[in-house]
Each structure stands twice: as C-alpha cells, then as structure tokens.
C-alpha cells in the first residue's frame, strides 16, 4: 500500500497543505483516489522564500505527523511545489540531425533535440527546473505537435526553460530532507495547479491560471495545449490585508477578519447599507481597540486599489507575450487569496477577459476540503505525480539527496508534457 501512495506538498508563506492520494486498481485500470488532506501554519517562509530552515522543517513535520495520523500510512516521498519570485523563464531552441538512416524520427531524436535546447547560458546561481517542449519543426514543416514517427532530416524544437535560484532550491530541499521525507521532484506551483483545474479545451483555446497566494501571485499561460509563459510576482493577499490594517488603523489579525468577512474587490455602491458593526470581531480577536463600526464602502475601496494593482502586474505579463485581453478561455483563480469576495467580477473588468474560480476537474474528489481553492495546487501535485509514475518516467526523475546537480531530467519528459 505504501508504494501506491502519492503525496503533494504545497509550502506557502502562511500555510502548508499536504494532499495524499492512493492508486487503486479498478475495472478501467489504475485509478487515483484522494484519501486525505491537511494543512497547518508556516513558519520560516516569507514571500515564497525559506528564511529559516529549522522553523520550516518544524512546520512541515507538524503537518506530516497530522497527515500520517489521518490516513494511517507512513508518507516517505512527496512532490513539492516551488513558488519563488526569483523564477525565470525563457525560450530556447535545439536542432539535431535525425539519427536513423531511413529518416524516421524516434523518441531518442526528440530527447536529443530537447537536450540541445537545454544547453543555454544559465545565469550564475540558477538551475533548470523544467524544460518544456512547445513546438517542433521537421525540415521545412513548422508547428509540429508530435514528430515521433514522421520522416525528415532535421529536427528542431522550441522549448520553455524554467529556472530557479540555486540557493533557494537548496534551502527548500534541505528543510524537507530534514523531516525524513524524500523529494520526488519540484514542480512550479501554477503548473501543478493546472493539472487539477484546467481542461484540454481551455488549454487549446488559450487560458491563464492565476495562483493568488498570501505573498506571491503566480501564473501559467497556455495556448494550443502548450505552456507559453509563466511568472511569479512578489505580491499577494497579505498585501491587501496590510492595506486594510493601515487604512483602518487596526491590528493585522483584525484586518484579515474584516477582509474575509466584509471585504470586496469591487467598490460597493453607496446605496448599500454602509456602516457595519465589528464589535463582535474586535472581542473575538481580543484587540484592545475602540473600533466599533467601519464603512464597508471605504474597506472595498482599499481592497479594490490593491487588487487592481495586482491585476495590472498580471496584465503586464500578458503584454510580454501579446496576450493582453486575448485569451478566449479567460483566467482561472486558485489559491487562498482567490476566495476574496468580488475578485472574479473585478478581474473581468480589469483584465477584459472571462474569469472564474478554479475547480477540481480532472479527478473525482469526495473530500470537501480539497475542493477549496487553497488546496488545488497540492491536489495538482498528486495528479502530476500519479501521471508521471504511471508513464514509467519517474525512475529517471527521482530526486537524489544530493544538492549539487539536482534537476538532470529531460529523458521521458516529452511523453509526460505533450498533449495526448
């Protein structure tokens, strides 16, 4: 049973989520069933970056212990999300000659082309996280989806290279190793969430997944089923909370409750009943403050200003790839910050695109907790891990407890990432 367990660990700046799945043999082959999901507070992580290995290790250990008690099975290996604002992505091309004398392209040719694309000048202190094929060209035929089996002399691939800061990767992996866990792989958070949330049709038309976390906002843009852009922005939901605290001159814990219970990303019309009594919240949060009522319109104005700033930064990323207002399937929100009231309406107006909250589409989930937007990244990690293992590629991708040369993993990636 232990070998059938797939676990996804999503380490955020304010909380850690761990989702556990189990592969079960059914009539239609192996099926993935979610058997548990737990969360706990994070210490030692700020803005997606580990700043205390000891505190981070303790936080992960507490969540791991809770999860093992819940499912009754020891968890030894995890798929881990990474959400570091220092992540970079750039395009790279690789060209090779087809190896076989009859000119038929096989998987070995594809892997050689991807390896050639990988040989770009990586900045000092950076490591390659993902090498993702976007499109191939065979001789003079461009925009080839799957070249295997085709005939040609010259094979070219265009890839998206995702790079992470080596020191941050090493600090994160060290904190996890100290809990006794092995790392299967690191996966960029929005890519993992996409596995759980986005359909093939959405990826075909053009869609952006936006993971609105507490201190970072990450995004992944897909078109024609290919990932065409990804970015992580150092701004998130806690900045909205901080603005509310400053605007109302109240403690941060009270500001968070006000934002969640009375806040809106859309400016509220003055015709609504404006003043709201928050004396109950003040008492519950044990705040030594004389605040009894606040203007709901004023709170919505504070929140709207920061939300629009976040959307401006997201739109700037869309402009880099000429997709501003040009994604037919719109934007899909996941993450703890996505539960803010009025966020979808504000996004439709500001980004000029369809918008919706993310839902688990690619797996049947019976545990209600996992359906929350904040758990969708961890759920996506489980799906990612399950599919990778199922294709027999994981043996070459297993993480080693070796902090030099981590991510030497291209062989077999083509099968994993290209659309079926």
C-alpha positions in Angstrom: 0.0 0.0 0.0 2.9 2.3 0.8 4.1 2.1 -2.8 0.7 3.2 -4.1 0.7 6.5 -2.1 1.2 9.8 -3.9 1.6 12.9 -1.8 1.7 16.6 -2.8 3.3 19.2 -0.5 2.5 22.8 -1.2 4.6 25.1 1.1 3.1 28.6 1.2 4.2 31.7 3.1 1.4 31.4 5.6 0.3 27.8 5.5 1.4 24.3 4.3 -1.0 22.0 2.5 -0.5 18.3 2.1 -2.8 16.2 0.0 -2.4 12.4 -0.1 -3.7 10.2 -3.0 -3.7 6.4 -3.4 -3.6 4.5 -6.7 -6.2 1.8 -6.7 -6.7 -0.9 -9.3 -10.2 -0.7 -10.8 -12.1 -2.1 -13.8 -10.7 0.6 -16.1 -7.1 0.2 -14.8 -5.4 2.2 -12.0 -7.4 5.0 -10.5 -6.3 7.8 -8.3 -8.3 8.3 -5.1 -7.7 11.2 -2.7 -7.6 9.7 0.9 -6.6 12.8 3.0 -5.8 16.5 3.1 -4.3 18.5 5.9 -3.0 22.0 6.4 -1.0 23.8 9.1 0.6 27.2 9.7 4.0 28.0 8.1 7.0 29.4 10.0 10.3 30.2 8.4 9.0 31.1 4.9 8.5 34.7 3.7 7.3 35.7 0.2 7.9 32.2 -1.1 11.5 32.1 0.2 12.8 30.0 3.1 14.5 32.3 5.7 14.8 29.8 8.5 15.4 26.1 7.7 14.8 25.0 11.3 11.4 26.7 11.5 10.4 25.4 8.1 11.3 21.9 9.0 9.3 22.1 12.2 6.2 23.3 10.3 6.5 20.6 7.7 7.0 17.9 10.4 3.8 19.0 12.2 1.7 18.8 9.0 3.3 15.4 8.1 2.5 14.0 11.5 -1.1 15.2 11.2 -1.4 13.6 7.8 0.0 10.3 8.8 -2.4 10.1 11.8 -5.3 10.9 9.4 -4.5 8.3 6.7 -2.8 5.7 8.9 0.0 5.1 6.4 3.6 6.4 6.6 4.4 9.0 4.0 8.0 8.8 2.7 8.1 10.6 -0.6 6.4 13.9 -1.7 6.0 16.0 -4.9 6.8 19.6 -3.9 5.6 22.9 -5.3 8.0 25.8 -5.7 6.8 29.4 -5.8 9.9 31.5 -5.6 9.6 35.1 -7.0 13.2 34.6 -8.5 11.9 32.1 -11.0 12.8 32.9 -14.6 11.5 31.5 -17.9 12.9 31.9 -21.4 12.6 30.4 -24.8 15.4 28.2 -26.2 15.8 26.2 -29.5 17.6 22.9 -30.1 18.4 21.4 -33.5 19.6 17.9 -34.3 20.0 15.6 -37.3 17.7 12.6 -37.4 19.6 9.6 -36.3 18.1 6.7 -38.4 19.2 6.1 -41.9 15.6 5.9 -43.2 14.9 9.3 -41.7 12.1 8.2 -39.2 12.1 10.3 -36.1 12.0 8.3 -32.8 11.9 9.3 -29.1 15.7 9.3 -28.9 15.8 12.1 -31.5 13.3 14.1 -29.6 15.3 13.7 -26.4 18.5 14.8 -28.1 16.7 17.9 -29.5 15.4 18.8 -26.1 18.9 18.3 -24.6 20.3 20.6 -27.3 17.7 23.3 -26.3 18.7 22.9 -22.7 22.3 23.9 -23.5 21.7 27.6 -23.0 23.7 30.1 -20.8 22.0 29.7 -17.4 22.7 32.7 -15.1 25.1 32.2 -12.2 23.4 30.6 -9.2 20.4 29.4 -11.3 19.4 25.8 -12.0 17.0 24.5 -14.6 13.6 23.3 -13.1 11.6 22.4 -16.2 12.4 22.0 -19.9 9.0 22.1 -21.6 8.6 21.5 -25.4 6.4 24.0 -27.1 6.5 23.0 -30.7 8.7 21.1 -33.2 9.8 21.7 -36.8 10.7 18.8 -39.2 12.8 20.1 -42.1 10.6 22.9 -43.5 7.4 21.9 -41.7 6.8 24.1 -38.7 4.3 23.9 -35.8 4.6 20.1 -35.5 2.9 18.8 -32.3 4.3 15.3 -32.1 7.2 14.5 -34.5 7.6 10.8 -33.5 7.1 8.5 -36.5 7.5 11.4 -39.0 10.2 11.4 -41.6 12.8 14.1 -42.0 16.5 15.0 -41.9 16.5 17.9 -39.4 14.5 18.1 -36.2 14.1 21.4 -34.3 12.4 22.0 -31.0 11.3 25.3 -29.3 11.2 24.9 -25.5 10.3 27.0 -22.5 13.2 26.8 -19.9 12.1 27.4 -16.3 14.9 28.3 -14.0 15.1 28.7 -10.2 17.7 30.3 -7.9 20.0 27.5 -6.7 20.4 28.8 -3.1 16.6 29.0 -2.6 16.1 25.5 -4.1 18.8 24.1 -1.8 17.3 25.7 1.3 13.9 24.4 0.5 15.1 20.9 -0.3 17.3 20.8 2.9 14.3 21.8 5.1 12.2 19.0 3.6 15.0 16.4 3.8 15.4 17.1 7.5 11.9 15.8 8.1 13.0 12.4 6.7 11.0 12.9 3.5 12.4 12.1 0.1 11.6 14.5 -2.8 10.2 13.0 -6.0 10.5 16.3 -7.8 10.0 20.1 -7.6 7.1 21.4 -9.7 6.4 25.1 -10.4 3.2 25.8 -8.4 1.0 27.1 -11.2 1.9 24.2 -13.4 0.9 21.8 -10.7 -2.4 23.6 -10.1 -3.1 23.5 -13.9 -3.1 19.6 -13.7 -6.1 19.7 -11.4 -8.0 22.7 -12.7 -7.6 23.2 -16.5 -9.3 21.2 -19.2 -7.7 20.3 -22.5 -10.2 22.5 -24.3 -9.2 25.5 -22.1 -5.6 24.9 -22.8 -6.3 24.6 -26.5 -8.2 27.9 -26.7 -5.9 30.0 -24.5 -6.2 30.3 -20.7 -4.2 31.7 -17.8 -4.2 30.0 -14.4 -3.5 32.5 -11.6 -2.5 31.2 -8.1 -3.2 34.1 -5.7 -1.2 33.2 -2.6 -0.6 35.2 0.6 2.6 36.8 -0.5 3.1 35.8 -4.1 0.9 35.6 -7.2 2.0 33.0 -9.8 0.6 32.4 -13.3 0.8 30.0 -16.1 -0.5 30.8 -19.6 -1.5 28.1 -22.1 -2.4 28.2 -25.7 -2.8 25.3 -28.3 -2.3 23.0 -25.3 1.2 24.3 -24.7 2.6 26.3 -21.8 3.7 29.6 -23.4 4.6 31.7 -20.3 4.9 31.5 -16.6 5.8 34.1 -13.9 5.8 34.6 -10.1 5.0 38.1 -8.8 6.1 39.2 -5.3 2.7 40.5 -4.3 -0.3 38.7 -2.8 -3.3 38.6 -0.5 -1.3 39.6 2.6 -0.6 43.0 0.9 -4.3 43.5 0.7 -4.6 42.7 4.4 -1.8 45.1 5.2 -3.5 47.9 3.3 -6.8 47.3 5.3 -4.8 47.4 8.6 -3.2 50.7 7.6 -6.4 52.2 6.3 -8.5 51.3 9.4 -5.6 51.7 11.8 -6.2 48.3 13.3 -4.1 45.2 14.1 -3.3 42.8 11.2 -5.3 39.9 12.6 -8.4 42.1 12.8 -7.8 43.4 9.3 -7.7 39.8 8.0 -11.1 39.0 9.6 -12.6 42.2 8.2 -11.2 41.5 4.7 -12.6 37.9 4.7 -16.0 38.6 6.2 -16.9 42.1 4.9 -14.3 42.9 2.2 -15.0 43.1 -1.5 -12.7 43.5 -4.5 -15.4 45.6 -6.2 -16.2 49.1 -4.8 -19.6 48.9 -3.1 -22.3 51.3 -4.2 -23.2 53.9 -1.7 -26.9 52.9 -1.9 -26.0 49.8 0.1 -26.2 49.8 3.9 -22.7 51.2 4.6 -21.7 51.1 8.2 -21.2 47.7 9.8 -20.8 46.7 13.4 -17.5 44.9 14.1 -17.5 45.0 17.9 -18.0 41.2 17.8 -14.9 40.7 15.7 -12.9 43.1 18.0 -13.9 40.9 21.0 -13.2 37.6 19.3 -9.7 38.8 18.2 -9.0 40.2 21.7 -8.0 43.5 20.3 -7.6 46.4 22.7 -9.2 48.9 20.3 -12.2 51.1 20.4 -13.3 50.4 16.8 -17.0 49.6 16.8 -18.1 50.3 13.2 -16.5 50.7 9.8 -17.6 51.9 6.4 -18.0 48.9 4.1 -17.5 51.2 1.1 -14.2 52.5 2.4 -13.0 49.0 3.0 -13.9 47.9 -0.5 -12.1 51.0 -1.9 -8.9 50.0 -0.1 -9.1 46.4 -1.3 -10.0 47.4 -4.8 -7.0 49.6 -5.2 -4.6 46.8 -4.3 -6.4 44.2 -6.3 -6.3 46.4 -9.4 -2.5 46.8 -8.8 -2.1 43.0 -8.8 -4.2 42.8 -12.0 -2.0 45.5 -13.6 1.1 43.4 -12.9 -0.7 40.3 -14.3 -1.7 42.2 -17.4 1.9 43.3 -17.9 2.9 39.6 -18.0 0.2 39.1 -20.7 1.5 42.0 -22.7 5.0 40.4 -22.7 3.6 37.6 -24.8 1.0 39.7 -26.7 -2.0 38.1 -25.0 -3.4 41.1 -23.1 -7.2 40.7 -23.4 -6.6 37.9 -25.9 -7.3 34.6 -24.0 -10.6 33.2 -25.1 -10.9 30.8 -22.1 -10.0 33.6 -19.7 -8.4 33.5 -16.3 -8.9 30.8 -13.6 -8.1 31.6 -10.0 -6.7 29.3 -7.3 -5.0 29.8 -4.0 -6.1 31.1 -0.6 -6.5 34.7 -1.9 -8.9 33.6 -4.6 -11.7 33.4 -2.1 -12.0 37.2 -1.8 -15.5 38.4 -2.5 -15.8 40.2 -5.8 -12.4 39.0 -7.2 -13.9 37.4 -10.3 -16.0 40.4 -11.2 -13.1 42.8 -10.7 -10.9 40.5 -12.9 -13.4 40.5 -15.7 -13.5 44.3 -15.7 -9.7 45.0 -15.3 -8.3 42.2 -17.4 -11.0 42.3 -20.1 -11.3 38.6 -20.0 -13.7 35.8 -18.8 -12.8 34.9 -15.2 -13.8 32.1 -12.8 -12.7 30.3 -9.6 -10.8 27.1 -10.2 -12.5 23.8 -9.5 -11.0 20.3 -9.5 -12.0 19.0 -12.9 -9.5 16.2 -13.7 -10.2 14.0 -10.7 -13.2 12.9 -8.6 -12.8 14.3 -5.1 -15.0 13.3 -2.3 -13.2 15.2 0.5 -14.8 18.7 0.6 -11.7 20.3 2.0 -9.7 19.5 -1.2 -12.2 21.4 -3.3 -11.2 24.7 -1.7 -9.0 26.9 -4.0 -6.1 26.9 -1.5 -5.8 23.1 -1.8 -5.8 22.9 -5.6 -2.0 23.3 -6.0 -1.3 20.3 -3.6 -4.0 18.3 -5.4 -2.4 19.1 -8.8 0.9 17.8 -7.4 -0.7 14.5 -6.6 -2.2 14.3 -10.1 1.2 15.3 -11.6 3.0 12.6 -9.6 0.4 10.0 -10.4 0.6 10.5 -14.1 4.4 10.7 -14.2 4.7 7.5 -12.2 2.1 5.9 -14.4 4.1 6.6 -17.5 7.2 4.9 -16.1 9.3 8.0 -16.3 9.8 8.6 -12.6 12.7 6.3 -12.2 14.9 8.7 -14.1 13.4 11.8 -12.4 13.6 10.7 -8.7 15.3 13.4 -6.6 18.5 12.3 -5.0 19.6 13.6 -1.7 22.3 15.4 -3.4 22.2 19.2 -3.5 24.6 19.6 -6.4 23.2 18.9 -10.0 19.6 18.5 -9.0 17.2 18.5 -12.0 19.0 16.5 -14.5 15.8 15.3 -16.1 14.8 15.5 -19.7 14.6 11.9 -20.8 11.0 10.9 -21.0 9.7 14.4 -20.3 8.3 14.7 -23.8 5.9 11.8 -23.1 4.8 13.5 -19.8 4.2 17.0 -21.0 3.0 16.8 -24.6 -0.8 16.6 -25.1 -2.3 13.2 -25.9 
